């Protein structure tokens, strides 16, 4: 049986509440880490038991070209005390454009918005990034 090729990084879409949210350059923070606490049990000296304490999920970081104010406005609502939690999905596509992985971050809202670093000597595209805190990542 031939070994399948790994999926490519550049074929993905981001959806917010089920609606494609435009083209993003990068998505970071698709991660989870289970915290472990070592425990020395009396009478067992050869090793420590490892107890699961909990799982943490870092912020999802989305970066794209600065084109509209939708992410700014969403973060502005948070600053004003209006928390609009949304479901954010990152969808990985295969070479033919079919969905192969979907990471779902439920209860997401912006904790940080970063604008472009302006440079008069550069012809690069102005970008924005937003960090979304959420309730955890699941896969569909």
N, C-alpha and C positions, 0 to 999 in steps of 0.2 A: 504494500500500500504506500503510495507516495506521500511524503510529508507535506502538509499545506504550507504555503508561503505566509509569512507574517503580514499583517495589514499595514498599509502605509499611513503615515502621520497626517498627511495633508488633505485627506478626504473626510471631512466632518462638517456637521452643522450643529448649531445651538438653537434650541427651542425654549421659549419662555411661555409657560402655560399653553403648550401645544402649538404655538405659532413660531415659525422660523424667524429668528431675530437678526437676520442679516449676516454678513460675512465677518467672521472673527479671524484675526491673524493667529492668535495662540489661545489655548485654554490650559491652565495649570491648576494644580490642587486636586486632581482626581486621585485621591489618596485616602487611606484609612489606616489607623495604627491602633492595635490593641495594647493597652498598658498592662504590664505584668509586674507583680510584686513578689519578690523572693520571700519564702517562708521557711524557716528552720524548724523542722519538727523534732521534738524531743526523742532521743534514742536513734535518730537516723543521721549519721554523721558523714555519709558518703556523698550526699548531694542535698541541694535545696529544692523544695517544691516550688513550682511557679504558679501563682494564683492570678487569674484574670481579674483585673480591677475595673476595666471599662474600655471603651473604644472612643477615640477622638477622630474628628474629621476637620482638616484645615479648610480655610476659605477657598472657594472656587475663584480663580482669577481669570477674567476674560479680557482680552485685548483686541482692539479693532481700530480702524481708521476713524478719525473724528468726523462724523457726517451729520449727526442729528443730536437732539437734546434728550432723547428718551432715557438713557442711563443716568444722566445728570439729574433729570426731574425725579426719577425713582429714588435716587439718593437724597435729593432735596426733601422729599416727603418724609424720609426717615429722620432727617435733621429736625423737621417740624413736628415730629412725634407721631406721624402717620406711618405705621409699619404695614406695608403691603407685601405679605409673604406670597411667593410664587413658586411654582415647580419649574426647575430649570433642568433640561435634558441635554446631554452632549451625546450626539449620535455619530458613531464611526461608520463609514461607508466602505464597501469594497471597490475594486476597480471599475465595476459596472454601475456603481451608484446605489447598490442595494445595502440596506441596513444590516450590520453584522454585530454591533455592540451598541447598547444604550445605557448610559449612566444617568440615573435620576437623582437629583438633589431636591428634596421636598422642603418646603418651608423656608425658601431662600429669600434673603433681602440684603441690600447693599450695606456694607460696613465702611467701605473706603472707595472713593473715586479719585483717580489720578489723571490729570490732563497731560497734554503734550509738553515735551521739553523743547522749547522753541530755540532755533538756531538760524540766524540770518545767513550763515554760510552753507546751509544744507538744503538739498532739494527733496529730502525724505518726506513721506506722508505724515501728517500730524495724527497722533494716536491718542486714544484714551484707554484706561483700564479700570475695571471695577472688581472689587473683591466682595464676594457674596458668602455670607455665613449661612449655614443651613442645618437641618436636622440629621443629616447623614446621607450616604450614597448607597443606592441599591442598583442592581443591574437587571435589565429586562432582556 
